[in-house]
Amino acid sequence: MAVSRCPRMDHLPHDVPSRRWIAAVVVACAVPLAVYCTAGGAAWCGRPFSGFYVAENRQLPSAGSFGWTGLQAGVPFHARVVTVDGTPVGTIEEIWARVEAVPIGTPLRYGFEKRGERVEIAVPTMRFGSRDYWETAGLFALQGWLALAAAAIVVFLQPTTRPSAVFFVAGVTFALFPLTATTLYRPLGTWVTALHFMTQAIFPATLVHLASTVPVERRWLAGRPGRVALLYVVAAALGAMSLAGFYGEPPDLRPPPVPDSAAAAAPEPPRPTAGGGWRPRRRLRRPDPAWRHSAGWHARARPGPRAAVRHRTGHCHSRGG
């Protein structure tokens, strides 16, 4: 009697050539973007530098090197540059134009605003060297190229399995996220910034999808494409919220507030006892070794190989052997 084999859940019904062509088109579109972002980040080398990173919305990200003049002067992270030498600035291009207009080492007084408070700090300009690049933006670029290469290799070697397809999506997303991050401080275009925030939000969703697919599909995901779509829709919505907060006036990249109902439903922490101390955990007493060879020990032992060994050991001791 012939037994029909069920199709494996981890294999996709599409043929191999079409899947490889789709992957090739995605990689062909991602490589020029990677080159564009990498070249834009490498263009910093040898140019005058403010001594700290400034994002496109004139905010200071928490990134940099301890040897930079801005970090040594104590610039406030997540603050916003509002003036340079007393002159108001509205775009990041105005800040870099002022930095490049003075000789290297000239102190500039920056006005920073954070949560309604303003402070002025003098920061000398410096030259952005190759070491500065590889310690910051260069690492992002290297990480992105390695992720893109890994995604392409896996999908071309094994194009028929679902885990390889999900790994390809996760790898491409993980490649675009750091590659586009190198252009936030000398923006190459608003669309690059939007792509960065979207890939940053979607990448965790791809990790959840990948963890639910490798080595086999989990029950909550198998045969339920709507749940996968909902996962990516929520991630895209978070990316859109981050993008709106980044370009907001003033910028706001804080996480969404927790509703009062969710805070009320959270479990309460343990309370101390009346004596003021915490109630210690009850310690279990180990049985007396002599009791192990009694009849009570054999009656309470669970059936199985270990119980059989204990039973035989008890008989051996009882017979003096």
Secondary structure, DSSP 8 states (H G I E B T S, - for coil): --------TTB-SS-HHHHHHHHHHHHHHHHHHHHHHHHHHHTTTTSEE-SS---TTSB--S---TTSHHHHHT--TT-EEEEETTEE--SHHHHHHHHHTS-TT-EEEEEEEETTEEEEEEEE-EE--HHHHHHTHHHHHHHHHHHHHHHHHHHHH--SBHHHHHHHHHHHHHHHHHHHHTTSSS-S-HHHHHHHHHHHHHHHHHHHHHHTTSSS--TTTTT-HHHHHHHHHHHHHHHHHHHHHHTSSS---------HHHHHHS-------TTSS-----------GGGGGSHHHHHHS-SSHHHHHHHHHHHHHHTT-
